[in-house]
Amino acid sequence: MLRLLGLLFLCGLPTTVAAQALRVELVEELVLGNDENAAEEYLLAGPAHIKVDSQRRIYVADMYRGAISVFDHEGTFLTRIGGRGQGPGEISEITAMTVDQNDDLLVLDRMNNRLTRFSELGRQVESYPNPEPFRISAYWMWVLQDGTIALNYRIPTPNPDVDRDPELIHLYDAHFKARRESLVPAQDIWDLTQPFERTISSSPRAILFIPQEEGLLVVPQLYAGIIYRYTRKAEGWEKQSWQGKVPPYKPYQLLDVNAVQNNEKLRRVAFRKSGPEGRFAALTRSSSRGLVLK
Protein backbone atom coordinates (compact mmCIF):
# COMPACT_ATOMS: atom_id res chain seq x y z
CA MET A 1 0.00 0.00 0.00
CA LEU A 2 1.29 3.40 -0.95
CA ARG A 3 0.19 6.32 1.18
CA LEU A 4 0.48 9.80 -0.22
CA LEU A 5 0.94 12.33 2.53
CA GLY A 6 0.22 16.02 2.20
CA LEU A 7 3.21 17.97 0.94
CA LEU A 8 5.02 20.02 3.50
CA PHE A 9 6.15 23.50 2.65
CA LEU A 10 8.69 25.84 4.18
CA CYS A 11 8.05 29.46 3.28
CA GLY A 12 10.52 32.30 3.54
CA LEU A 13 13.67 30.27 4.15
CA PRO A 14 16.27 32.47 5.84
CA THR A 15 19.45 33.49 4.04
CA THR A 16 21.38 33.40 7.31
CA VAL A 17 22.88 30.24 8.76
CA ALA A 18 20.26 30.04 11.52
CA ALA A 19 17.37 27.68 10.86
CA GLN A 20 13.79 28.45 11.83
CA ALA A 21 11.59 26.36 14.10
CA LEU A 22 8.71 24.73 12.28
CA ARG A 23 5.75 22.66 13.39
CA VAL A 24 4.00 20.57 10.75
CA GLU A 25 1.01 18.26 10.62
CA LEU A 26 0.79 15.39 8.14
CA VAL A 27 -2.59 14.96 6.46
CA GLU A 28 -3.40 11.83 4.47
CA GLU A 29 -4.91 12.92 1.16
CA LEU A 30 -4.96 9.77 -0.94
CA VAL A 31 -4.30 6.04 -0.70
CA LEU A 32 -3.30 3.99 -3.76
CA GLY A 33 -2.98 0.24 -4.12
CA ASN A 34 -4.75 -0.80 -0.92
CA ASP A 35 -7.71 -2.61 -2.52
CA GLU A 36 -6.76 -6.15 -3.54
CA ASN A 37 -10.11 -6.53 -5.33
CA ALA A 38 -9.55 -3.50 -7.57
CA ALA A 39 -8.92 -3.73 -11.31
CA GLU A 40 -5.43 -4.90 -12.28
CA GLU A 41 -4.22 -1.45 -13.30
CA TYR A 42 -4.77 -0.19 -9.73
CA LEU A 43 -2.60 -2.90 -8.14
CA LEU A 44 1.01 -2.01 -7.35
CA ALA A 45 3.35 -5.01 -7.31
CA GLY A 46 6.45 -3.18 -6.06
CA PRO A 47 5.95 0.57 -5.61
CA ALA A 48 9.19 2.46 -5.11
CA HIS A 49 9.82 5.95 -6.52
CA ILE A 50 6.99 8.46 -6.73
CA LYS A 51 6.79 11.84 -8.49
CA VAL A 52 4.07 14.44 -9.13
CA ASP A 53 4.01 16.75 -12.18
CA SER A 54 2.60 20.26 -12.67
CA GLN A 55 -0.81 18.80 -13.58
CA ARG A 56 -0.88 16.96 -10.22
CA ARG A 57 -0.56 13.62 -12.00
CA ILE A 58 1.08 10.96 -9.84
CA TYR A 59 3.81 8.69 -11.22
CA VAL A 60 4.54 5.49 -9.28
CA ALA A 61 7.45 3.26 -10.27
CA ASP A 62 6.40 -0.39 -10.14
CA MET A 63 9.67 -2.26 -9.75
CA TYR A 64 8.36 -5.76 -10.46
CA ARG A 65 6.65 -4.72 -13.69
CA GLY A 66 9.46 -2.46 -14.87
CA ALA A 67 6.80 0.18 -15.51
CA ILE A 68 5.42 3.45 -14.15
CA SER A 69 1.73 3.68 -13.29
CA VAL A 70 0.21 7.14 -13.73
CA PHE A 71 -2.82 8.40 -11.76
CA ASP A 72 -4.60 11.73 -11.62
CA HIS A 73 -4.78 13.69 -8.37
CA GLU A 74 -7.95 11.86 -7.36
CA GLY A 75 -6.37 8.44 -7.80
CA THR A 76 -7.93 7.53 -11.16
CA PHE A 77 -5.64 5.36 -13.28
CA LEU A 78 -4.52 7.12 -16.48
CA THR A 79 -1.89 4.95 -18.14
CA ARG A 80 1.13 2.73 -17.64
CA ILE A 81 4.49 3.80 -19.06
CA GLY A 82 7.21 1.34 -20.03
CA GLY A 83 7.17 -2.37 -19.28
CA ARG A 84 9.89 -4.91 -18.66
CA GLY A 85 12.20 -5.47 -21.62
CA GLN A 86 15.11 -4.12 -23.63
CA GLY A 87 13.33 -2.58 -26.61
CA PRO A 88 12.47 1.10 -27.22
CA GLY A 89 10.41 2.46 -24.34
CA GLU A 90 10.93 -0.70 -22.27
CA ILE A 91 12.66 -0.84 -18.88
CA SER A 92 14.65 -3.54 -17.11
CA GLU A 93 15.43 -1.84 -13.80
CA ILE A 94 14.06 1.49 -12.55
CA THR A 95 17.00 2.86 -10.58
CA ALA A 96 15.81 6.48 -10.34
CA MET A 97 13.21 8.70 -11.96
CA THR A 98 12.07 12.31 -12.01
CA VAL A 99 9.71 14.71 -13.78
CA ASP A 100 11.21 17.84 -15.36
CA GLN A 101 9.79 21.34 -15.92
CA ASN A 102 8.07 20.19 -19.14
CA ASP A 103 6.37 17.27 -17.38
CA ASP A 104 8.62 14.83 -19.22
CA LEU A 105 9.34 11.68 -17.25
CA LEU A 106 13.01 10.65 -17.02
CA VAL A 107 13.86 7.08 -15.99
CA LEU A 108 17.35 5.80 -15.26
CA ASP A 109 17.57 2.14 -16.27
CA ARG A 110 20.69 0.53 -14.82
CA MET A 111 20.38 -2.88 -16.48
CA ASN A 112 19.67 -1.41 -19.94
CA ASN A 113 22.46 1.10 -19.21
CA ARG A 114 20.51 4.14 -20.42
CA LEU A 115 18.36 7.10 -19.50
CA THR A 116 14.92 7.22 -21.14
CA ARG A 117 12.79 10.34 -21.53
CA PHE A 118 9.03 9.81 -21.89
CA SER A 119 6.95 12.75 -23.16
CA GLU A 120 3.16 13.17 -23.29
CA LEU A 121 2.54 10.34 -20.81
CA GLY A 122 4.76 7.94 -22.73
CA ARG A 123 3.66 8.65 -26.32
CA GLN A 124 7.06 10.06 -27.31
CA VAL A 125 10.29 8.37 -26.29
CA GLU A 126 13.97 9.31 -26.37
CA SER A 127 16.78 7.16 -24.98
CA TYR A 128 20.30 8.29 -24.10
CA PRO A 129 23.07 5.71 -23.61
CA ASN A 130 25.06 5.85 -20.40
CA PRO A 131 28.10 8.09 -21.04
CA GLU A 132 30.09 6.48 -18.22
CA PRO A 133 32.34 3.38 -18.47
CA PHE A 134 30.39 1.83 -15.56
CA ARG A 135 26.75 1.24 -14.68
CA ILE A 136 25.19 4.08 -12.69
CA SER A 137 23.43 2.91 -9.53
CA ALA A 138 21.76 6.18 -8.59
CA TYR A 139 18.90 6.49 -6.12
CA TRP A 140 17.91 10.13 -6.63
CA MET A 141 17.63 12.16 -9.84
CA TRP A 142 16.51 15.74 -10.58
CA VAL A 143 16.50 18.18 -13.48
CA LEU A 144 17.68 21.70 -12.63
CA GLN A 145 16.20 24.85 -14.17
CA ASP A 146 18.71 24.91 -17.03
CA GLY A 147 18.05 21.28 -17.96
CA THR A 148 21.09 19.90 -16.13
CA ILE A 149 20.47 16.35 -14.90
CA ALA A 150 21.62 15.73 -11.33
CA LEU A 151 22.24 12.18 -10.06
CA ASN A 152 23.16 10.96 -6.59
CA TYR A 153 25.62 8.06 -6.70
CA ARG A 154 29.21 7.15 -5.86
CA ILE A 155 31.65 6.55 -8.70
CA PRO A 156 33.17 3.06 -8.35
CA THR A 157 36.92 3.00 -7.86
CA PRO A 158 39.48 0.35 -8.92
CA ASN A 159 40.22 -0.49 -5.28
CA PRO A 160 37.14 0.31 -3.15
CA ASP A 161 38.89 -0.89 0.01
CA VAL A 162 41.43 1.93 -0.32
CA ASP A 163 40.22 4.52 -2.84
CA ARG A 164 36.99 6.31 -2.01
CA ASP A 165 35.38 8.68 -4.48
CA PRO A 166 34.35 11.68 -2.38
CA GLU A 167 31.56 13.22 -4.48
CA LEU A 168 27.88 12.40 -3.93
CA ILE A 169 26.23 14.45 -6.72
CA HIS A 170 27.12 14.34 -10.42
CA LEU A 171 25.74 16.75 -13.03
CA TYR A 172 25.12 15.87 -16.69
CA ASP A 173 24.02 17.91 -19.68
CA ALA A 174 20.37 17.82 -20.77
CA HIS A 175 20.94 14.94 -23.23
CA PHE A 176 22.98 12.84 -20.81
CA LYS A 177 26.03 12.98 -23.07
CA ALA A 178 28.72 14.10 -20.65
CA ARG A 179 29.32 14.62 -16.96
CA ARG A 180 29.89 18.33 -16.42
CA GLU A 181 30.91 18.45 -12.79
CA SER A 182 30.60 16.78 -9.40
CA LEU A 183 29.91 18.24 -5.99
CA VAL A 184 29.02 17.53 -2.33
CA PRO A 185 32.11 15.68 -1.05
CA ALA A 186 31.18 12.95 1.41
CA GLN A 187 33.61 14.40 3.95
CA ASP A 188 31.46 17.55 4.08
CA ILE A 189 28.69 15.45 5.65
CA TRP A 190 30.37 12.49 7.34
CA ASP A 191 33.40 11.93 9.54
CA LEU A 192 35.25 9.60 7.18
CA THR A 193 37.87 8.80 9.83
CA GLN A 194 35.18 6.66 11.49
CA PRO A 195 34.72 3.22 9.84
CA PHE A 196 30.97 3.17 10.56
CA GLU A 197 30.37 6.61 9.01
CA ARG A 198 32.51 5.67 6.00
CA THR A 199 30.28 2.62 5.52
CA ILE A 200 26.93 4.41 5.79
CA SER A 201 28.14 7.32 3.63
CA SER A 202 28.07 4.93 0.66
CA SER A 203 24.42 4.05 1.19
CA PRO A 204 22.01 5.75 -1.27
CA ARG A 205 19.61 6.41 1.61
CA ALA A 206 22.23 8.03 3.86
CA ILE A 207 21.61 11.52 2.42
CA LEU A 208 18.39 13.26 1.37
CA PHE A 209 18.68 15.79 -1.45
CA ILE A 210 16.05 18.49 -2.01
CA PRO A 211 16.30 20.39 -5.32
CA GLN A 212 15.81 24.14 -5.49
CA GLU A 213 15.80 26.59 -8.41
CA GLU A 214 19.49 27.41 -8.16
CA GLY A 215 20.85 24.40 -6.32
CA LEU A 216 19.95 21.88 -3.68
CA LEU A 217 19.69 21.18 0.02
CA VAL A 218 21.54 18.22 1.52
CA VAL A 219 20.05 16.61 4.62
CA PRO A 220 21.84 13.72 6.39
CA GLN A 221 19.41 10.97 7.30
CA LEU A 222 21.22 10.62 10.63
CA TYR A 223 20.55 14.20 11.69
CA ALA A 224 23.06 15.99 13.94
CA GLY A 225 21.57 19.50 13.78
CA ILE A 226 22.98 20.74 10.45
CA ILE A 227 21.68 20.77 6.87
CA TYR A 228 23.69 22.02 3.90
CA ARG A 229 22.80 24.21 0.95
CA TYR A 230 24.69 24.25 -2.35
CA THR A 231 23.89 27.22 -4.60
CA ARG A 232 25.11 27.68 -8.17
CA LYS A 233 27.14 30.88 -8.65
CA ALA A 234 28.94 32.26 -11.70
CA GLU A 235 32.27 31.16 -10.25
CA GLY A 236 31.07 27.73 -9.09
CA TRP A 237 29.06 26.31 -6.20
CA GLU A 238 28.65 28.04 -2.85
CA LYS A 239 28.17 25.90 0.24
CA GLN A 240 26.25 27.04 3.34
CA SER A 241 25.68 25.20 6.60
CA TRP A 242 22.33 25.82 8.31
CA GLN A 243 22.41 25.22 12.03
CA GLY A 244 19.24 23.95 13.66
CA LYS A 245 18.60 22.63 17.13
CA VAL A 246 21.43 20.30 18.04
CA PRO A 247 20.27 17.02 19.62
CA PRO A 248 21.79 16.38 23.07
CA TYR A 249 23.28 13.11 21.80
CA LYS A 250 24.82 11.59 18.69
CA PRO A 251 22.25 10.69 16.00
CA TYR A 252 23.18 7.03 16.34
CA GLN A 253 24.44 4.60 18.96
CA LEU A 254 26.76 1.83 17.88
CA LEU A 255 25.94 -1.65 19.19
CA ASP A 256 27.76 -4.94 19.33
CA VAL A 257 26.83 -6.85 16.16
CA ASN A 258 26.74 -10.24 17.90
CA ALA A 259 24.62 -8.89 20.75
CA VAL A 260 22.07 -7.60 18.23
CA GLN A 261 22.04 -10.91 16.38
CA ASN A 262 21.28 -12.81 19.58
CA ASN A 263 18.68 -10.39 20.95
CA GLU A 264 15.28 -10.44 19.25
CA LYS A 265 14.27 -7.07 20.69
CA LEU A 266 17.44 -5.38 19.43
CA ARG A 267 17.05 -7.03 16.02
CA ARG A 268 13.69 -5.31 15.62
CA VAL A 269 14.96 -1.79 16.36
CA ALA A 270 18.60 -1.77 15.23
CA PHE A 271 19.77 -1.28 11.67
CA ARG A 272 22.78 -3.16 10.33
CA LYS A 273 25.27 -2.25 7.62
CA SER A 274 28.16 -4.14 6.10
CA GLY A 275 31.15 -2.75 4.25
CA PRO A 276 34.77 -3.49 3.38
CA GLU A 277 35.74 -2.69 6.96
CA GLY A 278 33.30 -5.02 8.66
CA ARG A 279 29.75 -5.31 9.96
CA PHE A 280 28.08 -2.64 12.07
CA ALA A 281 24.86 -2.33 14.04
CA ALA A 282 23.37 0.86 15.42
CA LEU A 283 20.28 2.41 16.96
CA THR A 284 18.88 5.51 15.25
CA ARG A 285 18.43 8.31 17.77
CA SER A 286 17.85 11.29 15.48
CA SER A 287 16.93 10.96 11.81
CA SER A 288 15.55 12.93 8.87
CA ARG A 289 12.78 11.42 6.75
CA GLY A 290 12.58 14.12 4.10
CA LEU A 291 10.80 17.36 3.40
CA VAL A 292 9.51 19.03 0.24
CA LEU A 293 10.40 22.72 0.13
CA LYS A 294 8.73 25.35 -2.00
C-alpha positions in Angstrom: 0.0 0.0 0.0 1.3 3.4 -0.9 0.2 6.3 1.2 0.5 9.8 -0.2 0.9 12.3 2.5 0.2 16.0 2.2 3.2 18.0 0.9 5.0 20.0 3.5 6.1 23.5 2.7 8.7 25.8 4.2 8.0 29.5 3.3 10.5 32.3 3.5 13.7 30.3 4.1 16.3 32.5 5.8 19.4 33.5 4.0 21.4 33.4 7.3 22.9 30.2 8.8 20.3 30.0 11.5 17.4 27.7 10.9 13.8 28.5 11.8 11.6 26.4 14.1 8.7 24.7 12.3 5.8 22.7 13.4 4.0 20.6 10.7 1.0 18.3 10.6 0.8 15.4 8.1 -2.6 15.0 6.5 -3.4 11.8 4.5 -4.9 12.9 1.2 -5.0 9.8 -0.9 -4.3 6.0 -0.7 -3.3 4.0 -3.8 -3.0 0.2 -4.1 -4.7 -0.8 -0.9 -7.7 -2.6 -2.5 -6.8 -6.1 -3.5 -10.1 -6.5 -5.3 -9.6 -3.5 -7.6 -8.9 -3.7 -11.3 -5.4 -4.9 -12.3 -4.2 -1.4 -13.3 -4.8 -0.2 -9.7 -2.6 -2.9 -8.1 1.0 -2.0 -7.4 3.3 -5.0 -7.3 6.4 -3.2 -6.1 5.9 0.6 -5.6 9.2 2.5 -5.1 9.8 5.9 -6.5 7.0 8.5 -6.7 6.8 11.8 -8.5 4.1 14.4 -9.1 4.0 16.7 -12.2 2.6 20.3 -12.7 -0.8 18.8 -13.6 -0.9 17.0 -10.2 -0.6 13.6 -12.0 1.1 11.0 -9.8 3.8 8.7 -11.2 4.5 5.5 -9.3 7.5 3.3 -10.3 6.4 -0.4 -10.1 9.7 -2.3 -9.7 8.4 -5.8 -10.5 6.7 -4.7 -13.7 9.5 -2.5 -14.9 6.8 0.2 -15.5 5.4 3.5 -14.1 1.7 3.7 -13.3 0.2 7.1 -13.7 -2.8 8.4 -11.8 -4.6 11.7 -11.6 -4.8 13.7 -8.4 -7.9 11.9 -7.4 -6.4 8.4 -7.8 -7.9 7.5 -11.2 -5.6 5.4 -13.3 -4.5 7.1 -16.5 -1.9 5.0 -18.1 1.1 2.7 -17.6 4.5 3.8 -19.1 7.2 1.3 -20.0 7.2 -2.4 -19.3 9.9 -4.9 -18.7 12.2 -5.5 -21.6 15.1 -4.1 -23.6 13.3 -2.6 -26.6 12.5 1.1 -27.2 10.4 2.5 -24.3 10.9 -0.7 -22.3 12.7 -0.8 -18.9 14.7 -3.5 -17.1 15.4 -1.8 -13.8 14.1 1.5 -12.6 17.0 2.9 -10.6 15.8 6.5 -10.3 13.2 8.7 -12.0 12.1 12.3 -12.0 9.7 14.7 -13.8 11.2 17.8 -15.4 9.8 21.3 -15.9 8.1 20.2 -19.1 6.4 17.3 -17.4 8.6 14.8 -19.2 9.3 11.7 -17.2 13.0 10.7 -17.0 13.9 7.1 -16.0 17.4 5.8 -15.3 17.6 2.1 -16.3 20.7 0.5 -14.8 20.4 -2.9 -16.5 19.7 -1.4 -19.9 22.5 1.1 -19.2 20.5 4.1 -20.4 18.4 7.1 -19.5 14.9 7.2 -21.1 12.8 10.3 -21.5 9.0 9.8 -21.9 6.9 12.8 -23.2 3.2 13.2 -23.3 2.5 10.3 -20.8 4.8 7.9 -22.7 3.7 8.6 -26.3 7.1 10.1 -27.3 10.3 8.4 -26.3 14.0 9.3 -26.4 16.8 7.2 -25.0 20.3 8.3 -24.1 23.1 5.7 -23.6 25.1 5.8 -20.4 28.1 8.1 -21.0 30.1 6.5 -18.2 32.3 3.4 -18.5 30.4 1.8 -15.6 26.7 1.2 -14.7 25.2 4.1 -12.7 23.4 2.9 -9.5 21.8 6.2 -8.6 18.9 6.5 -6.1 17.9 10.1 -6.6 17.6 12.2 -9.8 16.5 15.7 -10.6 16.5 18.2 -13.5 17.7 21.7 -12.6 16.2 24.8 -14.2 18.7 24.9 -17.0 18.1 21.3 -18.0 21.1 19.9 -16.1 20.5 16.3 -14.9 21.6 15.7 -11.3 22.2 12.2 -10.1 23.2 11.0 -6.6 25.6 8.1 -6.7 29.2 7.2 -5.9 31.6 6.5 -8.7 33.2 3.1 -8.4 36.9 3.0 -7.9 39.5 0.4 -8.9 40.2 -0.5 -5.3 37.1 0.3 -3.2 38.9 -0.9 0.0 41.4 1.9 -0.3 40.2 4.5 -2.8 37.0 6.3 -2.0 35.4 8.7 -4.5 34.4 11.7 -2.4 31.6 13.2 -4.5 27.9 12.4 -3.9 26.2 14.5 -6.7 27.1 14.3 -10.4 25.7 16.8 -13.0 25.1 15.9 -16.7 24.0 17.9 -19.7 20.4 17.8 -20.8 20.9 14.9 -23.2 23.0 12.8 -20.8 26.0 13.0 -23.1 28.7 14.1 -20.6 29.3 14.6 -17.0 29.9 18.3 -16.4 30.9 18.5 -12.8 30.6 16.8 -9.4 29.9 18.2 -6.0 29.0 17.5 -2.3 32.1 15.7 -1.1 31.2 12.9 1.4 33.6 14.4 4.0 31.5 17.5 4.1 28.7 15.5 5.7 30.4 12.5 7.3 33.4 11.9 9.5 35.2 9.6 7.2 37.9 8.8 9.8 35.2 6.7 11.5 34.7 3.2 9.8 31.0 3.2 10.6 30.4 6.6 9.0 32.5 5.7 6.0 30.3 2.6 5.5 26.9 4.4 5.8 28.1 7.3 3.6 28.1 4.9 0.7 24.4 4.1 1.2 22.0 5.7 -1.3 19.6 6.4 1.6 22.2 8.0 3.9 21.6 11.5 2.4 18.4 13.3 1.4 18.7 15.8 -1.5 16.1 18.5 -2.0 16.3 20.4 -5.3 15.8 24.1 -5.5 15.8 26.6 -8.4 19.5 27.4 -8.2 20.9 24.4 -6.3 19.9 21.9 -3.7 19.7 21.2 0.0 21.5 18.2 1.5 20.1 16.6 4.6 21.8 13.7 6.4 19.4 11.0 7.3 21.2 10.6 10.6 20.6 14.2 11.7 23.1 16.0 13.9 21.6 19.5 13.8 23.0 20.7 10.4 21.7 20.8 6.9 23.7 22.0 3.9 22.8 24.2 1.0 24.7 24.3 -2.3 23.9 27.2 -4.6 25.1 27.7 -8.2 27.1 30.9 -8.6 28.9 32.3 -11.7 32.3 31.2 -10.3 31.1 27.7 -9.1 29.1 26.3 -6.2 28.6 28.0 -2.9 28.2 25.9 0.2 26.2 27.0 3.3 25.7 25.2 6.6 22.3 25.8 8.3 22.4 25.2 12.0 19.2 24.0 13.7 18.6 22.6 17.1 21.4 20.3 18.0 20.3 17.0 19.6 21.8 16.4 23.1 23.3 13.1 21.8 24.8 11.6 18.7 22.2 10.7 16.0 23.2 7.0 16.3 24.4 4.6 19.0 26.8 1.8 17.9 25.9 -1.7 19.2 27.8 -4.9 19.3 26.8 -6.8 16.2 26.7 -10.2 17.9 24.6 -8.9 20.8 22.1 -7.6 18.2 22.0 -10.9 16.4 21.3 -12.8 19.6 18.7 -10.4 21.0 15.3 -10.4 19.3 14.3 -7.1 20.7 17.4 -5.4 19.4 17.0 -7.0 16.0 13.7 -5.3 15.6 15.0 -1.8 16.4 18.6 -1.8 15.2 19.8 -1.3 11.7 22.8 -3.2 10.3 25.3 -2.3 7.6 28.2 -4.1 6.1 31.1 -2.8 4.2 34.8 -3.5 3.4 35.7 -2.7 7.0 33.3 -5.0 8.7 29.7 -5.3 10.0 28.1 -2.6 12.1 24.9 -2.3 14.0 23.4 0.9 15.4 20.3 2.4 17.0 18.9 5.5 15.3 18.4 8.3 17.8 17.8 11.3 15.5 16.9 11.0 11.8 15.5 12.9 8.9 12.8 11.4 6.8 12.6 14.1 4.1 10.8 17.4 3.4 9.5 19.0 0.2 10.4 22.7 0.1 8.7 25.4 -2.0 
